[in-house]
Amino acid sequence: MIRGAPWPAHQVFPGHGWPTLDKEFSPPALVRGELYARAQRLVKVAARPPGFTDARSSRTPGATAWVVPDLDTRISRETMRRVEARKNPEYLKRLATAVTDFREALVDLLELYVENGEAGGLGGFARGIAPAVFPREDASKAEIERRQARVSRAAGLAAAAVPLTNVGVGVQGVGVVDPIAAWQTITRPKPLLEVVDVLGACDQALGGLDGLILQAEAERPPTIGAEAMHPTVWGAASRLWRDRHFREAVAAAAEAVALLVKTRTGRNDVPDTSLWQEAFSDKEPAPGKPRLRWPGDPANRDVSSMNGGLRFYAPGVQMTIRNSVAHGAGQLDEQAAVERLAALSLLARWVDECDLIEAPARPGKAN
């Protein structure tokens, strides 16, 4: 925790407690909006934290100062993480659940307290000096501590909602305060927040997350599972895939697709690559060497284009996918494997759609 402030140190400078600072650079002044600009300036301190570099302060000649290394890189990475989080509706839904859990835990805790303005409090006296809430006389200290611990844990899970939804509470003389990270101030003297501030911020964050979820779901690219691929491909790959043997799953699918073309052409007399080349060859079919042709008029440009493309695509898949997984070493990751299954699935569907063209039967010899 930052000394003298109730929010986590990582909101300002990760990994370090807050050194003694002058008023201008007090922790609240660095919360959220002013972090980047002020962190670029030298801060007068008595000693530098580990991992930071010494410099001379331009404001106080002769004083030791420290600066944050690679701050631009840190902020850029954090920005990228937030952008990615905004695109993930499942994550946003879990985060909304975390905020709801935090709010419910806080309301549960407040049952053991009375607000300053209520009967049993100070009647609103010394607002801003006295705590915003006081323990009830009949409240068990052990139960208060148990519920406080529950709220703190929930706050840790819900904290990521604040930067995503830009929820904050403006406090005069302090700046913008994170209402989830600073929730404990309501129980302490000189509270930064009131109960209504924290609960209202939770409601606002939930509304913001609902909007982000709708946007993320609308912008999410379509997803199709491997099980929706051609049955020849998924039938051969499924068992190995579920066991996360991705290379072996792709190899099994490639063998199954090769067997598919062998079955359609009735051939098993040449290597697989040669069979693909001959099956889609532009030569006329010969006895024992049928051809696969895209349906339609061969003179049609679209049909001709498909036939020409299949002539290269089919053996290309055999050489680049089947041969590489059969003879290569190491494991494929899931993304690389599903892309290869998709290529095999497309080839299998095209083999199904093609017409089988066989050579005309030879007339029988006259007796």
QUIZIJO-V836287 format. One line per field, one symbol per residue. ss: DSSP state (h for helix, s for strand, l for the rest). phi: phi as a letter, one per 40 degrees, with the letter a starting at -180 (. if undefined). psi: psi as a letter, one per 20 degrees, with the letter a starting at -180 (. if undefined). A space follows every 10 residues. Layout:
BEGIN
ss->???
phi->???
psi->???
END
This chain:
BEGIN
ss->llllllllhh hlllllllll llhhhlhhhh lhhhhhhhhl llssllllll llssssllll lllsssslll hhhhhhhhhh hhhhhhllhh hhhhhhhhhh hhhhhhhhhh llssslllll llllllslls llssslllll hhhhhhhhhh hhhhhhhhlh hhhhhlllss slllssslll llhhhhhlll llllhhhhhh hhhhhhhhhh hhhhhhhhhl lllllhhhll hhhhhhhhhh hhlllhhhhh hhhhhhhhhh hhhhhlllll lhhhhhhhhl lllllsllsl ssslllllll hhhhhhhhhh hhhhhhhhhh hhhhhhhlll lllhhhhhhh hhhhhhhhhh hhhlssslll lllllll
phi->.ccgacbccc cbbdgbcccc bcccbcddcb cfdcdccccc ccbcacaccc gbbcabcccb dgccabbccf cdcccccccc cccccccbcc cccccccccc cccccccccc ccbbcdccch cbggcfcgbc dcbbcccccc cccccccccc ccccccccdc ccccbfcabc bcgbhcbccc cbcccccbcf ccbbdccccc cccccccccd cccccccccc ccbbcccccd dccccccdcc cccgcccccc cccccccccc cccccgbabb ddcccccccb cccccbdgbc bbbcchcdcc cccccccccc cccccccdcc bcccccbcbg bccccccccc cccccccccc ccccccbbcc ccccccc
psi->qppjqjqqhi ifopjqrprp rrhhkqghii pdhjggghii qppprhqqqq irqqrpphhn piqqrqqpql hggghgghgh hhghhhinhg ghghhhhggg hgghhghggi hjrpqgirpi bjkjqkpigq qhqqqqhjpp ghhghghghg ggghhghihi hghhikprpp ppigbppohg hkhihijrql phqrghgggh hgggggghhg ghggghhhip qqppqhijrp hgghhhhggh ghjkmgghgg ghhghhhhhg hgghikqkiq qgghggghhj qjqqqrpjmr qpqpqaohip hgghgggggh hhgghggghh gghhhhirrr qqrgghghhh hgghggghhh ghhqqooqqq ppqqpq.
END
